């Protein structure tokens, strides 16, 4: 029995314990897709759900749950676009998009994306970030990591009975763009770990009034979820376009993802208006700017030997008046 037949038989047995009609009614169907398995077999049906460790496929007469590590690729037949499996190395852009992802309620949305959101800590502060590639590539804000060599990334994994905090201390800065306020990090001590990732906006666009939500670590309170709407999808500030949102963005949220209800990253949270009496003015870097940064990351490659590469150096101490006077005072001849 090949892996495709085995997976099908196992899923049929488990699915007999559920109400097929009720389950299908609760989950919206997606575009017809082909799931190519690593052993050469394939499954063809509607993608009902994509999780960090599995893909759920409706074959018409039954529903199959396929482990991610058995998937070579997923092809959406409606658009002809390939969607790489999480952790795949084939995409030179490092990010992925999903064809017609399901719109889910907030609770289910948080469940499907939360494990890909991380906390990024430096010796002087902290921020948030998110995995875009299963081998350990993370997006955050440039201002979160600028001036720091010693970085720690904390991932929050769901165990069978409790939440597990996993820390990684070998974190490399790959690229920085201070103008866009974006940074690309890479965890070096991953071992054989394949990290859960979140897709970027597939290009469907965002509209004013659209519901969005953020996950991050405001003031160090990790795994905080906040919800709001898009106030303006293209707010110009200092020569750059930002997404203005009512979703609460506080210190510690910087670098974290702004999601739509499809579970796609539509922006990278990076600032808020903090004047007295001002509320609900929060901003995120659009996903299109992030995609451009990733496609052109070689132009922003970080070099610690370059003093203009994003690290901040303190000015040398100024001499005191007495020291300055002594420095210019004529010395007696020997």
Secondary structure, 3 states (H helix, E strand, C coil): CCHHHHHHHHHHHHHCCCCHHHHHHHCCCCCEEEEEECCCCEEEEEEEEECCCEEEEECCCCEEEEEHHHEEEEEECCCCEEEECCCCCCCCCCCCCCCCCCCCCHHHHHHHHHHHEEEEEECCEEEEEEEEECCCEEEECHHHHCCCCCCEEEEEEECCCCEEEEEECCEEEEEEECCCCEEEEEECCCCCCCCCCCCECCCCCCCCCCEEEEEEEECCEEEEEEEEEEEEEEEEECCEEEEEECCCCCCCCCCCEEECCCCCEEEEEEEECCCCCCCCCEEEEEHHHHHHHHHCHHHHECCCCCCCCCCCCCCCCCCCHHHHHHHHCCCCCC
